Each structure stands twice: as C-alpha cells, then as structure tokens.
C-alpha cells in the first residue's frame, strides 16, 4: 500500500498547557534528526493536535520503525490523502482494507468531519462506506465494540484522509524537554537501561565513560560507544565523552588500602563527572546504580562517594531488581552488547574484598594523601568527545567473536 503521510499523535504533551508549543517544537526537532536519512524527501508539519509527516514517495516501513522509538509519540498511523469525491473515497477505503484485512477479522468505520459543508455527515459516511465494504469483501463482519480494524476517515477542508492502523509509540516526553544531564556509562547492563529511562522522561543525556588503557582493551571502549549507538535510536544523537582513568587507578592502587580502592575510585569518577557536567552545561548526573547490588551501591557507600558533590544524582534503576533491568535491556536491544566479555575499568581494578560499609572520614584521609587536583587536571586534558548516531557500529564482529573465545 502506498501511504502518503504518517499521522503522529502526541503523548503526555496534551497535559503541558502553556508549554505545549515548546514540547511540540522539541519533538519536531527530534523527529527531523532521527529521519535525517530521508530529509530530502519527506516534510514534517507539527500542528497543535498532531504532527503530519508527508512521505512524498519515501518508504513507510523503515520510517515507522524509527518513529516507534521516539519519545513523545503516543501513537501514529500510516495515512492516505485523497480527493473528496465519494467514489474515490470508497475505492481507496476498499484497497486499504484489502491490504490489511485477514479472514475472520471484524471492523467498523469511524468518520470525523471538520469540513461541515461536505455533502455527507459522519453517520452517512459510516453507513455508505460500511455498506460498500460489506458488499465488496467476502465474509467481512462489522462490529461496533472492540473491532479488529477501525477504518478512520477524516474529512477536512483540503482533502479526505484514511487510515486503519493505530501503532503504539514509545510514549514519554521528547528528549531534551527536561534539560541536559550526563550519564556515567559503563559497559554493563544497568547504565544503558538507566539512560533509556532518563531519556523517556525528556532528559537529553551525554555519556561519560571511563577507560584505562592498557588495562582495558580498545574493544571495551568500542562496546560502550556501540551501546551509545543503540541508545541514540531514542534521541537521534548522543555525545560520547571518553575520560582516561588509568593514571588515577594506578595511583589509588599504590596508595590506598585494598578495602577502600573502589570507594576512592568512585569518588574520583564522580568528581570528574561533575566537572564535565558543569563544563557541558548539564543540570544533573545520572548513573545505573541499583541499591545493594554491589559493594559500591550500598547506602553507606553512596554516602561516602556522593560527598564529593552537591549536584543532583539521579538513579533511574535504583529500586529495580536485576531481572527487571534485564527485561528492559532486552527490549531496547542493549543486553547482548552489555554481556560481551570486554571488561571495563571498574572490573579490571576491582578489589577482591571491597568495603561494603566504608567510613567517610577514613576515605577522606586516604584521599588527602593523593595528588587529587593534578590527576584530575591531567584526566580532563585527555578527554575526547564523539557524536554518536543511531546504530553506529564500532566493534568488528569477527574480532569480537574471537576475543570472546580467548
């Protein structure tokens, strides 16, 4: 079926009152960014009640796949725009139903009419088109309550619009409508899920990833970048900030008792992330911590680590259990990447017996013996910022498979 446009219906935007225009503008920008591959063909027209994406011959299926991941869209429908002659409406309705109807399905016709000068009112249109479809399609059955297909006909001043599919979108708020945050992205399962949940609430995120060559391989960095590419499906683009961390980890391992290695490392990570946040103009720090999951995520550890900043730290998966997090990771297609065997810097330098209830005063004493300012300054000097786009690839599949066997 050759559709002429996609009709997009907004989600929570309908509750945003005076800010509605700003939210719609943000969604328009996100859709345009996500569909940049088709920018020379399609045209996007955001209206107060819905958005119209004119296809102009562009293929519907791949565009629909992209739209289904954009936050701020409640539902959308592939639509056909035709003239207002009743014979054309009948014939197009028949072709549309034949393309989607399967034996045994029920249907109904639902007409809306903003052009009140049109020769048929809504009830007349429902009966006229319904009778025609019943005559032309063998065994089709009309049903007013909970039919399998609803043929929607909208009669406007310029044309008639027909659709019979209502496809669920991602919901939530347009990415960027809630401001900018930075995400502490590891290569594990939790932080990509936390990123997804942050974006669903309208937060634009930039990834901060710590890597420690030569202790961590290039593949570990590429894995984090490729995870970012998966998450960029929901926003169109994400900036990836790589922070060198080997010198800091080496010095901490030399100078700090084993039980406090993880606590001091995390404090440095949070210090660096907060400085990066300030430089990037972000408002909050996000991470993938789940309460009690590992030693650094007990409440006592959080107190000792969070002491380095007054910036809000938001943990979208804080109260989820691992199975809940894994289910979301599978749904958003990050799980298989997250479990690839490329260890990140936290894993490489993890002590065998970390303190689960570190004492803040002791942590401060150990930290004061280190060249904190110098190490942070050198790490910041080595950061690299890379824009990453949806499904962008970084890992060589053949090499990564071999590495998994070694």
C-alpha positions as CSV (number, residue, x, y, z in Angstrom):
1,X,0.0,0.0,0.0
2,X,1.4,3.4,-0.9
3,X,0.8,5.7,2.0
4,X,1.0,9.5,1.5
5,X,1.7,10.5,5.1
6,X,2.1,9.4,8.7
7,X,-0.2,11.0,11.3
8,X,1.5,11.3,14.7
9,X,-0.4,11.8,17.9
10,X,1.3,13.2,20.9
11,X,1.5,11.5,24.3
12,X,1.9,13.5,27.6
13,X,2.2,16.7,25.6
14,X,-1.5,17.1,25.8
15,X,-1.1,17.9,29.5
16,X,1.5,20.5,29.2
17,X,-0.6,23.6,28.9
18,X,1.3,26.8,28.0
19,X,4.5,24.8,27.5
20,X,2.8,22.7,24.8
21,X,4.3,24.7,22.0
22,X,7.9,24.2,23.3
23,X,7.3,20.4,23.7
24,X,6.0,20.1,20.2
25,X,8.9,22.0,18.8
26,X,11.3,19.7,20.6
27,X,9.6,16.7,19.3
28,X,9.7,18.1,15.8
29,X,13.4,18.6,16.1
30,X,13.9,15.0,17.4
31,X,11.8,13.5,14.6
32,X,13.7,15.5,12.0
33,X,17.1,14.4,13.5
34,X,16.0,10.8,13.6
35,X,14.8,10.8,10.0
36,X,17.7,12.8,8.6
37,X,18.3,10.0,6.1
38,X,15.0,11.0,4.4
39,X,15.3,14.8,4.8
40,X,15.4,15.4,1.0
41,X,12.2,13.5,0.5
42,X,9.8,13.9,3.5
43,X,8.4,17.0,5.0
44,X,7.3,17.4,8.7
45,X,4.4,19.6,9.7
46,X,3.9,19.8,13.5
47,X,0.4,21.1,14.5
48,X,-1.2,21.7,17.9
49,X,-3.2,18.4,17.9
50,X,-0.9,16.2,15.9
51,X,2.1,16.0,13.6
52,X,1.9,15.2,9.9
53,X,4.9,13.6,8.1
54,X,4.4,13.8,4.4
55,X,6.2,10.9,2.8
56,X,6.4,12.2,-0.8
57,X,7.2,8.7,-2.1
58,X,9.6,7.7,0.8
59,X,9.1,4.1,2.1
60,X,6.7,3.8,5.1
61,X,8.1,0.7,6.9
62,X,11.6,1.9,7.8
63,X,10.3,5.3,8.8
64,X,7.7,3.7,11.0
65,X,10.4,1.6,12.7
66,X,12.3,4.7,13.6
67,X,9.2,6.6,14.8
68,X,8.3,3.8,17.1
69,X,11.4,4.6,19.2
70,X,11.0,8.4,19.5
71,X,9.8,9.5,22.9
72,X,6.9,11.9,23.0
73,X,4.9,9.9,20.4
74,X,1.8,8.2,21.8
75,X,0.5,6.6,18.6
76,X,0.9,7.0,14.8
77,X,-1.0,5.9,11.7
78,X,0.0,5.4,8.1
79,X,-2.5,7.5,6.2
80,X,-3.6,8.1,2.6
81,X,-4.6,11.5,1.4
82,X,-7.1,11.7,-1.4
83,X,-9.6,14.0,-3.0
84,X,-13.1,14.5,-1.6
85,X,-15.1,12.6,-4.3
86,X,-17.2,9.8,-2.7
87,X,-16.2,7.3,-5.4
88,X,-12.5,7.9,-4.8
89,X,-13.1,7.5,-1.0
90,X,-14.9,4.2,-1.5
91,X,-12.3,2.8,-3.8
92,X,-9.4,3.8,-1.5
93,X,-11.2,2.5,1.6
94,X,-11.6,-0.8,-0.2
95,X,-7.9,-1.0,-1.2
96,X,-6.8,-0.1,2.3
97,X,-8.9,-2.7,4.0
98,X,-8.0,-5.4,1.5
99,X,-4.3,-4.7,2.2
100,X,-4.7,-5.2,6.0
101,X,-7.8,-7.4,6.5
102,X,-7.4,-11.1,7.3
103,X,-10.1,-13.7,7.3
104,X,-12.3,-13.6,10.4
105,X,-11.4,-10.0,11.4
106,X,-14.2,-7.6,12.4
107,X,-14.2,-3.9,11.6
108,X,-16.0,-0.6,11.9
109,X,-15.9,2.8,10.1
110,X,-15.3,5.9,12.2
111,X,-15.7,9.2,10.4
112,X,-14.7,12.6,11.7
113,X,-15.6,15.7,9.7
114,X,-14.1,19.2,10.2
115,X,-15.5,20.3,6.8
116,X,-19.1,20.8,7.8
117,X,-20.0,21.8,4.2
118,X,-19.2,18.3,3.0
119,X,-22.3,16.6,1.4
120,X,-22.3,13.7,3.8
121,X,-22.4,13.9,7.6
122,X,-20.4,11.4,9.7
123,X,-23.3,8.9,10.1
124,X,-24.0,8.9,6.4
125,X,-20.3,8.3,5.6
126,X,-20.1,5.5,8.1
127,X,-23.1,3.7,6.6
128,X,-22.1,4.5,3.0
129,X,-18.5,3.2,3.3
130,X,-19.5,0.3,5.6
131,X,-22.2,-1.0,3.2
132,X,-19.7,-0.8,0.3
133,X,-17.0,-2.7,2.1
134,X,-19.5,-5.4,3.2
135,X,-20.6,-5.9,-0.4
136,X,-17.0,-6.0,-1.8
137,X,-15.2,-8.1,0.8
138,X,-16.5,-11.6,1.3
139,X,-17.3,-12.6,4.9
140,X,-16.2,-9.3,6.5
141,X,-18.3,-8.5,9.6
142,X,-19.0,-5.1,11.1
143,X,-18.7,-4.8,14.9
144,X,-19.1,-1.6,16.8
145,X,-17.4,-2.6,20.1
146,X,-13.7,-3.6,20.0
147,X,-13.4,-4.5,16.3
148,X,-10.1,-5.8,15.0
149,X,-9.8,-3.0,12.5
150,X,-11.1,0.6,12.6
151,X,-11.2,2.4,9.3
152,X,-10.8,6.1,10.2
153,X,-12.0,8.7,7.7
154,X,-11.2,12.3,8.3
155,X,-12.9,14.9,6.1
156,X,-11.1,18.2,6.2
157,X,-11.3,21.3,4.1
158,X,-8.4,20.3,1.8
159,X,-8.9,16.5,1.4
160,X,-10.0,13.2,2.9
161,X,-7.6,11.2,5.0
162,X,-8.0,7.4,5.5
163,X,-6.2,5.1,7.9
164,X,-6.9,1.8,9.6
165,X,-3.8,1.1,11.8
166,X,-3.1,2.6,15.2
167,X,0.6,1.9,16.1
168,X,1.8,2.4,19.6
169,X,4.7,4.8,20.0
170,X,7.3,5.0,22.8
171,X,5.3,7.4,24.9
172,X,7.1,9.6,27.4
173,X,8.4,13.1,26.8
174,X,10.5,14.4,23.9
175,X,14.2,14.0,24.7
176,X,15.6,17.4,25.7
177,X,12.4,18.8,27.0
178,X,13.5,18.2,30.6
179,X,17.0,19.6,30.2
180,X,20.5,18.2,29.8
181,X,22.2,15.6,32.1
182,X,25.3,13.5,32.0
183,X,25.2,9.7,32.4
184,X,28.0,7.7,33.9
185,X,28.0,4.9,31.3
186,X,29.8,1.6,32.0
187,X,29.8,-1.3,29.7
188,X,27.4,-3.3,31.8
189,X,23.7,-3.9,31.8
190,X,22.4,-1.3,34.2
191,X,23.6,2.1,32.9
192,X,22.2,1.7,29.4
193,X,18.8,0.9,30.9
194,X,19.1,3.9,33.2
195,X,20.0,6.0,30.1
196,X,16.8,4.8,28.3
197,X,14.6,5.6,31.3
198,X,16.2,9.1,31.7
199,X,15.5,9.9,28.0
200,X,11.9,8.7,28.4
201,X,11.4,11.4,30.9
202,X,12.7,14.0,28.4
203,X,16.3,14.3,29.6
204,X,18.9,14.8,26.9
205,X,22.0,12.9,28.0
206,X,25.7,12.9,27.3
207,X,27.7,9.8,28.1
208,X,30.7,9.9,30.4
209,X,32.7,6.8,30.0
210,X,36.0,6.0,31.9
211,X,38.6,3.8,30.2
212,X,42.0,2.7,31.3
213,X,44.4,1.6,28.6
214,X,46.4,-0.6,28.5
215,X,44.4,-2.4,31.2
216,X,41.2,-2.2,29.2
217,X,41.2,-3.0,25.6
218,X,40.1,-0.9,22.7
219,X,37.1,-3.3,22.4
220,X,35.9,-2.2,25.8
221,X,35.7,1.4,24.7
222,X,34.1,0.4,21.4
223,X,31.5,-1.6,23.3
224,X,30.5,1.5,25.3
225,X,30.3,3.5,22.1
226,X,28.2,0.9,20.3
227,X,25.8,0.8,23.3
228,X,25.5,4.6,22.9
229,X,24.6,4.0,19.3
230,X,21.8,1.7,20.4
231,X,20.5,4.4,22.8
232,X,20.8,7.1,20.1
233,X,17.8,5.3,18.5
234,X,15.7,7.1,21.1
235,X,17.2,10.6,20.7
236,X,18.8,10.9,17.2
237,X,22.3,11.6,18.5
238,X,24.3,11.3,21.8
239,X,27.7,12.9,22.6
240,X,30.1,10.3,24.0
241,X,32.8,11.7,26.4
242,X,35.7,9.3,26.9
243,X,37.8,10.0,30.0
244,X,41.3,8.4,30.5
245,X,41.4,6.9,34.0
246,X,44.5,4.6,34.1
247,X,46.8,7.0,36.0
248,X,44.3,7.6,38.7
249,X,43.6,3.9,39.2
250,X,47.3,3.1,39.3
251,X,48.0,5.7,41.9
252,X,45.0,4.7,44.0
253,X,46.1,1.1,43.9
254,X,49.6,2.1,45.1
255,X,48.5,4.3,47.9
256,X,45.1,3.2,49.2
257,X,44.3,0.1,51.3
258,X,42.6,-2.6,49.3
259,X,39.2,-2.2,51.1
260,X,38.9,1.4,50.0
261,X,40.1,1.1,46.4
262,X,36.6,1.1,45.0
263,X,35.3,3.9,47.2
264,X,38.2,6.2,46.3
265,X,38.0,5.3,42.6
266,X,34.2,6.1,42.6
267,X,34.8,9.4,44.3
268,X,37.3,10.4,41.6
269,X,34.9,9.3,38.9
270,X,32.1,11.4,40.4
271,X,34.4,14.4,40.8
272,X,35.4,14.2,37.2
273,X,31.9,13.7,36.0
274,X,30.7,16.7,38.0
275,X,33.3,18.9,36.4
276,X,32.4,17.7,33.0
277,X,28.7,18.3,33.8
278,X,29.4,21.9,34.7
279,X,31.5,22.5,31.6
280,X,28.8,21.0,29.3
281,X,26.0,23.0,31.0
282,X,24.2,19.9,32.3
283,X,21.9,20.1,35.3
284,X,22.2,16.6,36.9
285,X,24.3,13.4,37.0
286,X,22.6,10.1,36.2
287,X,24.0,6.6,36.8
288,X,23.0,2.9,36.7
289,X,23.3,2.2,40.4
290,X,20.8,-0.2,42.0
291,X,20.6,-0.2,45.8
292,X,22.6,-3.0,47.3
293,X,23.6,-4.7,44.0
294,X,27.3,-4.4,44.5
295,X,29.7,-3.1,47.2
296,X,29.8,0.5,45.8
297,X,26.0,0.6,45.8
298,X,25.1,0.1,49.4
299,X,23.7,3.2,51.1
300,X,26.8,3.5,53.2
301,X,29.0,3.5,50.0
302,X,26.7,6.0,48.4
303,X,27.1,8.4,51.3
304,X,30.9,8.1,51.2
305,X,31.1,8.5,47.4
306,X,28.4,11.2,47.0
307,X,30.1,13.5,49.5
308,X,32.2,15.0,46.6
309,X,29.3,16.9,45.1
310,X,26.0,18.7,45.8
311,X,24.8,18.1,42.2
312,X,21.6,16.0,42.0
313,X,22.5,12.4,41.3
314,X,19.6,10.5,39.7
315,X,19.4,6.7,39.7
316,X,16.6,5.5,37.4
317,X,17.1,1.8,38.2
318,X,17.8,2.3,41.9
319,X,14.9,0.2,43.2
320,X,14.7,-2.4,40.4
321,X,15.9,-6.0,40.8
322,X,18.3,-7.4,38.2
323,X,15.6,-9.4,36.3
324,X,13.6,-6.2,35.8
325,X,16.6,-4.4,34.4
326,X,17.5,-7.3,32.1
327,X,14.0,-7.4,30.7
328,X,14.2,-3.7,29.7
329,X,17.8,-4.2,28.3
330,X,16.4,-7.0,26.1
331,X,13.5,-4.8,25.0
332,X,15.8,-1.9,23.9
333,X,18.4,-4.3,22.4
334,X,21.3,-3.4,24.6
335,X,21.5,-6.7,26.6
336,X,23.6,-8.7,24.1
337,X,26.1,-6.0,23.8
338,X,26.3,-5.4,27.5
339,X,27.2,-9.0,28.2
340,X,30.1,-9.1,25.7
341,X,33.3,-10.1,27.5
342,X,35.2,-6.8,27.3
343,X,36.0,-5.7,30.9
344,X,35.7,-2.0,31.8
345,X,38.0,-0.2,34.1
346,X,35.9,-0.9,37.2
347,X,36.1,-4.6,36.6
348,X,39.9,-4.7,35.9
349,X,40.8,-2.8,39.2
350,X,38.0,-4.3,41.4
351,X,39.5,-5.4,44.7
352,X,38.6,-8.9,45.9
353,X,37.2,-7.7,49.3
354,X,35.9,-4.1,48.9
355,X,34.4,-2.3,51.9
356,X,30.6,-2.5,51.7
357,X,30.2,0.0,54.6
358,X,33.1,2.4,54.1
359,X,33.8,5.2,56.6
360,X,33.7,8.7,55.1
361,X,36.4,10.0,57.5
362,X,38.8,7.2,56.5
363,X,38.0,7.7,52.8
364,X,38.9,11.4,53.2
365,X,42.1,10.6,55.0
366,X,43.3,8.2,52.3
367,X,42.3,10.7,49.5
368,X,44.2,13.6,51.1
369,X,47.5,11.7,50.5
370,X,46.9,11.8,46.7
371,X,47.6,14.5,44.1
372,X,43.9,14.9,43.6
373,X,44.0,18.2,41.6
374,X,46.9,17.1,39.4
375,X,45.4,13.8,38.4
376,X,42.0,15.3,37.7
377,X,43.6,18.0,35.6
378,X,45.5,15.5,33.5
379,X,42.5,13.3,33.1
380,X,40.4,16.2,31.9
381,X,43.1,17.2,29.4
382,X,42.8,13.8,27.8
383,X,39.0,13.6,27.3
384,X,37.6,13.1,23.8
385,X,34.0,14.0,22.7
386,X,32.5,12.0,19.9
387,X,28.9,12.4,18.5
388,X,27.3,9.0,18.0
389,X,24.3,8.3,15.9
390,X,21.6,5.5,15.9
391,X,23.0,2.0,15.3
392,X,26.5,3.3,14.6
393,X,29.0,0.4,14.7
394,X,32.4,0.3,16.3
395,X,33.1,-3.3,17.1
396,X,34.4,-5.6,14.3
397,X,32.1,-8.6,14.6
398,X,34.8,-11.2,13.6
399,X,37.4,-9.9,16.0
400,X,34.8,-9.6,18.9
401,X,33.7,-13.2,18.4
402,X,37.3,-14.4,18.5
403,X,38.0,-12.3,21.7
404,X,35.1,-14.0,23.4
405,X,36.7,-17.4,22.9
406,X,40.1,-16.4,24.2
